[in-house]
Amino acid sequence: MNKVAIVVLAGTESHESLGRVVNALELAKELQENDDKVKIVFDGAGTEWIPELEDKEHDAHPLYNAVKANIHGACRFCAKAFGVFKEVKASDVDLLDEYDQHPSLRSFIVKGYQVINF
């Protein structure tokens, strides 16, 4: 069984960024369907995706919803810095602050996860 942590860093500012988040979610779905362990972390500008993808009208919402159980969380510090703290807090996504108000990516490495950034 593979163990993969997917970190979404892409913001919401471009079509290319949409492609990156969709590719991250597609990888998560593929891993999930093959019974691999997968954890998704939204970090940096990637925290902006939470309110976008929570919107049922967004084209990527069904894909997001399909992998939502594997979302480990979003960076607390970055959610504040990118102006989406209230929206993330209102969602079911946990705000992560294990290391200096940021998610601990090291914890994934220690547990044997491969870390992939989008």
C-alpha positions, 0 to 999 in steps of 0.5 A, spaced: 500 500 500 502 506 498 502 512 502 501 519 499 500 526 502 498 531 496 499 538 498 495 543 494 499 550 493 496 553 487 492 559 488 485 560 484 488 566 480 488 562 473 486 557 468 493 553 470 491 553 477 485 550 476 488 544 472 493 543 478 488 543 483 484 538 479 490 534 477 491 533 485 484 531 486 484 526 480 491 523 483 487 523 490 481 519 487 486 514 483 489 513 490 483 512 494 480 507 489 486 503 489 486 502 497 492 507 498 493 511 504 492 519 501 492 525 505 490 532 502 493 538 505 491 545 502 497 550 504 499 557 501 495 560 496 492 553 495 487 555 501 483 559 497 480 553 493 476 550 499 471 556 499 471 555 491 470 547 491 465 547 497 461 551 492 456 546 489 456 550 482 463 549 481 465 544 476 470 541 480 465 540 486 463 533 485 471 531 484 472 535 491 466 531 494 469 524 492 475 525 495 473 530 501 474 524 506 481 524 505 482 531 506 487 532 512 486 540 512 488 547 510 494 551 513 491 555 519 496 561 518 495 561 510 488 561 510 488 567 514 494 570 510 490 569 504 483 572 506 479 565 507 479 563 514 472 564 516 470 560 509 475 554 511 473 554 518 465 554 516 467 548 512 468 541 514 476 542 513 480 542 519 485 548 520 492 545 521 497 549 525 502 543 528 508 547 526 509 555 527 501 555 525 502 551 519 501 544 517 507 539 519 509 536 512 515 533 516 510 528 520 508 525 513 515 524 512 516 521 518 510 516 517 513 514 511 508 518 506 511 520 499 509 528 499 507 531 492 506 538 491 501 541 486 
